[in-house]
């Protein structure tokens, strides 16, 4: 913490500081009780804790509480937290207590202690000199936990680098994926990140598992197996080990018990073929980085309108194309409008509360981040304020994994705009840019580019010439893959752009397009907005 001075010139208290743990032995000194799990307590002094934690400072100094509930933590962890606040060190921190201490620091905003936790984790990683699955599992699981629970990647690089340095990627992936169906998508994403270009490690493990499944159990292919294959660069496997690649798809075909699964297998194979064709030619044996993809994702998805409602929601739960909860809600909302139109304005829907629970379960299974607080109260056309249960609270908005970025201009007819040439300008200072002295605003520009359908796609402008004579300049850390674009109308109601895949069909009538313009985009002016993953 930075030392500041009052007008008297006397420095304020700054932490970490050694107040003396011996004070904890004084019954007259302790004036606050911390309630822990198993009906146990830890006593401390509110002033010392407040110096360390602004949250405790608010609870005791403003709300005048004499006890604080920390019921999800064991007494041992809370006691160590208090001793650290008193001594200015985290002496006594162990692997067993690391997760709780790290979470306590995050919840109560003890920044200096949080940094000490990172130092402890880094030191623990460096002490692993020989490959040990249990040691590396600790590093991987703790890194995954804070990604899932705290939306932070602070530990990821440390954990993955240690596994790589010890040349243990193949063995770790093989053993970790033994329980692939029990893993969250966050953990699956980290496995994919760990594998990197050595995707064969994943393919070999899954091929072995699916071969065993085919002999013992048969179909179906699990949701998690589909997810990890959907999100792996299978074209690298095809390039380096064609036999393994073809063996995988042979087994997938044998496990395809229905038309939808077979269609997924064919699409997966086609995707690998296309990615292989798009690879840049290399004149050296060095690994060539993949070219930057500036196309904005999640525009013009298709959906099967012949599905029942339950089938459609089940598909959303398992599809690798659905990457965030907003996209899932948009899908259901658009699907409902299609069904209403097809049934003359009426369609029997499931109970609203049951649907909320289904989406919440989908969110937990897929490991999706909560939406920003600013999307609370935003109405969908059919759902009403359904987004509220999936948004962070006002107190948690600084820890949200997303931000909403507004276009600086409004638009009367979004679908007309997307039918021709145009640009959208956004003011946005990306994460990591703390100060910028370049002229104009930090930001980015999206431009429409021709497509095979009635509506144009959007592309992130990355060339300096695209920003000449504009009010913004571009930072290279801004990425198109982190963007999800939508519209809000004059009432701030949310209008989806993600599910207009039917507009790319050759038999789409002009009347159908006009119906959507009239019914779905009928309250101008509209503002384009980007949900940006930070």
LINRA-V945234 format. One line per field, one symbol per residue. ss: DSSP state (H for helix, E for strand, - for the rest). psi: psi as a letter, one per 40 degrees, with the letter a starting at -180 (. if undefined). A space follows every 50 residues. Layout:
BEGIN
ss=???
psi=???
END
This chain:
BEGIN
ss=----E-----E---------HHHHH------EEEE-HHH-EEEE-HHHHH HH-HHHHHHHHH----EEE-----HHHHHHHHHHHHH-------HHHHHH HHHHHHH---HHHHHHHHHHHHHHHHH-----HHHHHHHHHHHHHHHHHH -----HHHHHHHHHH---HHHHHHHHHHHHHH--HHHHHHHHHHH----H HHHHHHHHHHHHHHHH------HHHHHHHH---HHHHHHH-HHHHHHHHH HHHH----HHHHHHHHHHHHHHHHHHHH----------------E----- --------HHHHHHHHHH------HHHHHHHHHHHHHHHHHH-------- -HHHHHHHHHHHHHHH----E-HHH----E---E-HHHHHE--HHHHHH- -EEEEEE---E--HHHH-----EEEEE-------------EEEEEEEEE- ------EEEE---HHHH----EE------HHHEEEEEE-----EE----- HHHH-----HHHHHHHHHH------EEEEEEEE-
psi=ihhiiideehiihiiiigeheddeehdedheihhhaiffiihiahddddd ddhdddddddddefieihhfeeiiddddddddddddeeifhehiddeddd dddddddefgddddddddddddddddegdihhddddddddddddddddde fifdeddddddddddefeddddddddedfdeeiidddddddddddbefed dddddddddddddddddaiihiddddddddeigdddddddgddddddddd ddddeheidddddddddddddddddddehiiheieihhiiihhehhifhf iiiheeiidddddddddeheeheiddddddddddddddddddffehhhii iddddddddddddddefiiiiideeiehhiddeafdddeeiiiddedeei eiihhiieiihdgddddeeaiiihhhhhhihegdiheiiaiiaihhiiii aeadiiiiihheiddeehfieiihheehhdeeihiiiiadeeihhiedff ddeeidehidddddddddddgegiiihhihhhh.
END
